[in-house]
Amino acid sequence: MVIVLFGAPGVGKGTQAEILAEKLGIAHLSTGAAFRSAIQRATPIGLVAKEYVERGGLVPDDVVAKVVEEALAGSDFERGCILDGFPRTRAQAEALETMLQQLGRSIDRVVNIDVDDATIVARLLQRGRSDDREDVIQHRLDVYNAETAPLLDFYGSHGILVSVHGVGSVDEVNQRILDVLRS
């Protein structure tokens, strides 16, 4: 089973991915964790990614895809996975399709966790991180809306997209996700 958790920054993808991974018995693939692992292990693609990270630049789509591909090749992901933070662009989505085809797999569901922008801003401001300022949060939402949200149409046209209301307790949102995965 391959599930992509989708939604704007602050909707709870990481939290839900961890809970779902445990409940479904499959691995959680966080792009951030995959990057840190590849860099720490000094894999060839990890070294390339490290150069971009150290310069503070955006890591190109092909490098991001290779980091994810390297992670998916690990034994932890033989039973499937929940992707969190990938794909973020059309190029990444197409790369994911290709790598999954090569593994004899496909995405079973893309679950969009839908939360309105005002709620997201309020949630992220409450986290208290140094980079969680309203202007920075709004910029992240603008980037998401311009670059990532168009993937909703892409996955919708593939018939694998479902949306769940992302406001409520962690358990309530989790139950909504489980309900759409089981339907």
N, C-alpha and C positions, 0 to 999 in steps of 0.2 A: 504494500500500500504506500503510495506517495501522495502526500498532502502538502499543499502550499497554503500557508497562512498569509493573508494579504490585508493591507489596511495602512492608513496613515501612521506616522510616528505617534506613539502615545496611545494606541488603541488596545494594547495589551497582547500583542502577538507573542512576545517572548514568554510571558507568564502562561498564556494558554498553551503554547507549544510544549512547555515543560510538563504541564498537567496531562495533556493529551498523550504525549510520548509514554508516560507511565501507564496511563489507563489502557492505551492501545497496544502497548508492548513493542513499540518501534522507536527508533532513534530520533532525536531532535538535532537537526543540523542548523545551527546558528551561523550565519555567514561570518560574523565577527569572531566567533570561536574558531572557525575553520581558518581564518586569516592568521589569528594568533598562533595556532598550532603549526601551520605551514611555515611561518616565520621562525618560530622557536625551533622547529626541527631542521631549519635551513634547507628545505627542499628547493629544487631549482625554481619552481614557480613562487615559493615563499620568499626567496631572495629577490625576485623581480618585484613582488608586491611590497616588500620591505623598503625598496628604493622610493616608491611612490608615497608610502606612509611616512617615511622619515622626512620627505620634502613637503609633506602636508598637502600633496596633490590628490586628485581623484584617481582612483585606480581604474584603468580602462576596462570596459566590459569583457574583453577577451581574457584578461588576467583574472578578473573576478570569477569568470566561468571556469577557468582552469583550476583555481583554488577549490571551487565547489566540486568539480569533477574528481580531483584528487581525493577529497574527503569522501565522496560517494563510493569510491573504489575500496574503501576500508571495510573490514568485516562487520563493523558495527551497523552498517547500513544494508546488509543482505536482506533483511526482512522488510525493508522499506524505511521511510523517514517522513518527518515533518519538517519542511523547509520554512525558515523564518528569516526574512530579510533578503530573500533572493527568490525570484528575479525582481529587478527594479526597473529594467528597461526592456524594450522590445527585443533588442539584440541579445540580452541575457535570457529572455524567455525562449527565443529560438535556439540558443545554445543549450539550454536545459532540455528542450525537446529532443535535440540531436543526441546529447549524452545519454538520456534515458533510453532512447531507441537502441543505442549501441549496447545498453545493458539489458535489453529485452523488456523494458518497463515503459510505463507512461504515467502521467499525472492522473490520479483517481479523482481528486477534488481540489478546487481552489476555493478556500473559504475566506470571503471578504468580511472582516469585522468592521462594521459600519458605525462610526461615531461622528457626531457633528463637530465642526471646527472649534466652536466655543467650549465644548466639553473637553476636547483635547487640550486646548490652551490651559484651561483650569487645572486639568490633571497634571500636566507637565510642570506648571508653575508650583504645584504642591510638592513635587519631588525634591525641590531644593538644590538641584545640581547647579554648578556655577554657569554652565552654558544654557540653562533653562531660563532664559529671559524672553519676554514676550516677543521682541523683534526677531530673535534667533528662532524661536518656535514658529513664528509666522513665515519666516524664510523657508524652514524645513517643510512646512505645509505647502507653500508655493511650489517648491521643487517637486514634492510628491505629486501635486495636482498636475504639473506640467509634464513630468517624465514617467511617473509610475501609474497614476490613475488610468491612463489610456489602456493599460493592460487589462482592465476590467472588460473592455469591449473585445479584446483579443481572446481572452479565456471564455467570455460569454459566447463567442462565435464557435468555440470548440465544444460547448455544451457541458462544461465541467465546473462552471462558476456557480457558487451559492453565496448568498449574503446572510449575515446574522446581525441582529441589533446588538451592539457592543456596550450598551449602557446597562448597568446593573452590577450586582456582586460578581466576583470572579466565578463563583460556583454557578450562578444563573447563566452567565455568558458561556461557560464551559458546557453546561447542559444543552444550550441552544446549538452549539457546535456539534456535540455528539448526536443530537437529534437529526441534524441535516446530513451528517456522515452516514447515519444508519438508514436514512430514507432512500 
